[in-house]
Amino acid sequence: MTKLEAKKRIEKLKKVINYHRYLYHVLNKQKISDAALDSLTYELYKLEGQFPEFVTPDSPTQRVAGKPLEGFVKVRHKVPMLSIEDIFFEKELKDWQDYVKRLVPLQKLDFFVELKVDGFAVALIYKKGLLSRGATRGNGRIGEDVTQNLKTIESIPLRLKIHGKLPNPNIERKLKKIIEKGEIEIRGEVYMQKRAFEKLNKELEKKGEKTYANPRNLAVGSIRQLDSKLAASRPLEFFAYSIVTNIGQKKHSQEHQILPALGFKTERGNKCKNLAKVMDFWKQISQKRESLPFQIDGMVISINDNLIFQKLGAVGKSPRGIRAFKFPPKQATTIIEDIKLQVGRTGAVTPVAILKPVQVEGVTISRATLHNEDEIKRLGVKIGDTIIVGRAGDVIPNVIKVLSELRTGKEKNFKMPQKCPDCGAKLLKSKDEAVLRCKNPDCFAIQKKYLYHFISKGAFDIVGLGPKIVDRLIDEGLVSDAADLFKLKEGDIVSLERFDKKSVQNLITAIQTKNEITLGRFIFSLGIRNVGEETAQDLSENFGSLEKLKNSSFSELEEIRDIGPIAARSIYNFFREKKNLEFLKKLKNVGIKIILPKVIKHQPLKGKTFVLTGTLGTMSREEAKEKIRFLGGEISGSVSKKTDFVIVGKEPGSKFKKAKEIGVKRIQEKDFLKLLKR
């Protein structure tokens, strides 16, 4: 940047910053966020440091201002821990209400609103009133057993006891019975107060240890590690937000009466009879958000009636009867240096802003999605613009606003192309979406992105075959689709530059050993639009075979509880396209075998708890656990008097010794195999 350019930029920055400070401090108005204003001020400060001759007394800078970790046992949630769909605008809230009303037209709706504490979700199981297990959310279906770490948190009761008044006598009777001889599941959030976080971070910094970007990361790092002494040394707290077990609660608001009576800290929340009341409460909390002792990133709004909530069900990973109404994302300002196009595996062409790197919430951002042509027009984006960037839902970077008053005249307009940037095919837009798509099935970009998906962890999970190798195989003409991977021979690859014989052998072995796959993973690997891992698993469980899924009607697909009409249409259309059917046939011809889900009514191990110690010779520990769960048994990571069997492999550890001491039955691997056969 030349001196003249720096001088002009500094003058413009001062003008914009002073304008927004005036709006905020004098007129009590705000057009951009505090974070965005701070980012502009920081840029000015850096420029003035580089060119001190342009610092003036009236400058704003001169104002004095006052994947499960190894070592944890995996546990299956009896009721999946689903995620909550985020919304950011009042219109989206109204759209959600209209959507719910269409699904339950005769029901009168009221809402329960609570703070969305920015923490780490866990599920607590109490048996006969005692804390039996604490697990992380994991992927929603399977989490990690972190009981020992959670026990170090003072605000989690180790034993349940009724301390206060309950909503009605019926709930009181059921609760007493469960505490005496039943099981109850409580869910909530592990978090850390802001002051405690800041204090701990300073202590870590003094010791030269890793510091954390925010309290949530610190809470996660404390719970998802193997040494419970570390968790005990950190000031973690727990907020309970729901009771999974049915104890007669008809309203979600009743759960927030029951939880304190059981000894849990909880957010009392607010019952709202309509959306106007919801918005009033949301605005009230957003205004005092920063003064709260803990971080929140929005409000959770639920249909208060539990029967209606359950009737609404879920779509994919999110229940229909609940939404997370987020506060405006944390923001910063930066410059768009370029706009590039990205072609996805479904052919969608997305414009991506290449940014001058900037930090938002402790994360460096250098790219942000511009979504589509309509969004570029709405924002009025030009290459060279100064923009406000944020992380939608505190995760995905996106452009929020263009600060057009900072333009110099050198900015360039951007126009979406009419042809695919990779293959040159004409881009098309359907009536019901704003996205331009490349429809060329031979497009290299689509082939590459699809192959990345096909080999990914949730699909065929081919370890050692990464994007760079896939690109090379396509560029060399060795692979045109995923089925070709399974036809590769060592001689095809070994002659290529930078591939030695050993690495080629390992690669071929890695591919060939993945020719068997479960139906759910196979469906996900196909890359059907709107079908994620959860939906693929639902399709597997509902149809039981690929043939039945292929021949299903649109109405049959739409009837599946967690599949909406858009996903149903995508699935139906996929299996009606000739090229897709030919691809399925090709996969079969190269030896891909689909493992169908087994349905077993008889569960001989139900009610039995197993602990594994040592190394098994015939299977991995994870395979053994899956077999036990499949037959109804439960897995525990520690030996107690409640343990029914300790399975002993080679070189057993302390669990074997403890089992012997307290008289728990120990069985060798050969006896375990006999038990499985029975």
Secondary structure as GFF3:
##gff-version 3
##sequence-region A 1 678
A	DSSP	alpha_helix	3	25	.	.	.	ID=ss1
A	DSSP	alpha_helix	34	50	.	.	.	ID=ss2
A	DSSP	three_ten_helix	52	54	.	.	.	ID=ss3
A	DSSP	three_ten_helix	60	62	.	.	.	ID=ss4
A	DSSP	beta_strand	74	76	.	.	.	ID=ss5
A	DSSP	beta_strand	86	87	.	.	.	ID=ss6
A	DSSP	alpha_helix	90	103	.	.	.	ID=ss7
A	DSSP	beta_strand	111	117	.	.	.	ID=ss8
A	DSSP	beta_strand	120	127	.	.	.	ID=ss9
A	DSSP	beta_strand	130	136	.	.	.	ID=ss10
A	DSSP	beta_strand	142	144	.	.	.	ID=ss11
A	DSSP	alpha_helix	147	150	.	.	.	ID=ss12
A	DSSP	alpha_helix	169	181	.	.	.	ID=ss13
A	DSSP	beta_strand	183	191	.	.	.	ID=ss14
A	DSSP	alpha_helix	194	206	.	.	.	ID=ss15
A	DSSP	alpha_helix	215	223	.	.	.	ID=ss16
A	DSSP	alpha_helix	228	232	.	.	.	ID=ss17
A	DSSP	beta_strand	237	243	.	.	.	ID=ss18
A	DSSP	alpha_helix	252	261	.	.	.	ID=ss19
A	DSSP	beta_strand	270	272	.	.	.	ID=ss20
A	DSSP	alpha_helix	275	287	.	.	.	ID=ss21
A	DSSP	three_ten_helix	289	291	.	.	.	ID=ss22
A	DSSP	beta_strand	296	303	.	.	.	ID=ss23
A	DSSP	alpha_helix	306	312	.	.	.	ID=ss24
A	DSSP	beta_strand	314	315	.	.	.	ID=ss25
A	DSSP	beta_strand	318	319	.	.	.	ID=ss26
A	DSSP	beta_strand	322	326	.	.	.	ID=ss27
A	DSSP	beta_strand	331	343	.	.	.	ID=ss28
A	DSSP	beta_strand	348	360	.	.	.	ID=ss29
A	DSSP	beta_strand	363	369	.	.	.	ID=ss30
A	DSSP	alpha_helix	373	379	.	.	.	ID=ss31
A	DSSP	beta_strand	382	383	.	.	.	ID=ss32
A	DSSP	beta_strand	386	392	.	.	.	ID=ss33
A	DSSP	beta_strand	396	402	.	.	.	ID=ss34
A	DSSP	three_ten_helix	404	406	.	.	.	ID=ss35
A	DSSP	beta_strand	412	413	.	.	.	ID=ss36
A	DSSP	beta_strand	427	428	.	.	.	ID=ss37
A	DSSP	beta_strand	436	438	.	.	.	ID=ss38
A	DSSP	alpha_helix	444	454	.	.	.	ID=ss39
A	DSSP	alpha_helix	467	475	.	.	.	ID=ss40
A	DSSP	three_ten_helix	482	487	.	.	.	ID=ss41
A	DSSP	alpha_helix	490	494	.	.	.	ID=ss42
A	DSSP	alpha_helix	501	512	.	.	.	ID=ss43
A	DSSP	beta_strand	516	518	.	.	.	ID=ss44
A	DSSP	alpha_helix	519	525	.	.	.	ID=ss45
A	DSSP	alpha_helix	533	543	.	.	.	ID=ss46
A	DSSP	alpha_helix	546	550	.	.	.	ID=ss47
A	DSSP	alpha_helix	554	559	.	.	.	ID=ss48
A	DSSP	alpha_helix	565	574	.	.	.	ID=ss49
A	DSSP	alpha_helix	578	589	.	.	.	ID=ss50
A	DSSP	beta_strand	593	595	.	.	.	ID=ss51
A	DSSP	beta_strand	609	613	.	.	.	ID=ss52
A	DSSP	alpha_helix	621	630	.	.	.	ID=ss53
A	DSSP	beta_strand	634	635	.	.	.	ID=ss54
A	DSSP	beta_strand	645	648	.	.	.	ID=ss55
A	DSSP	alpha_helix	654	662	.	.	.	ID=ss56
A	DSSP	beta_strand	665	668	.	.	.	ID=ss57
A	DSSP	alpha_helix	669	677	.	.	.	ID=ss58
###
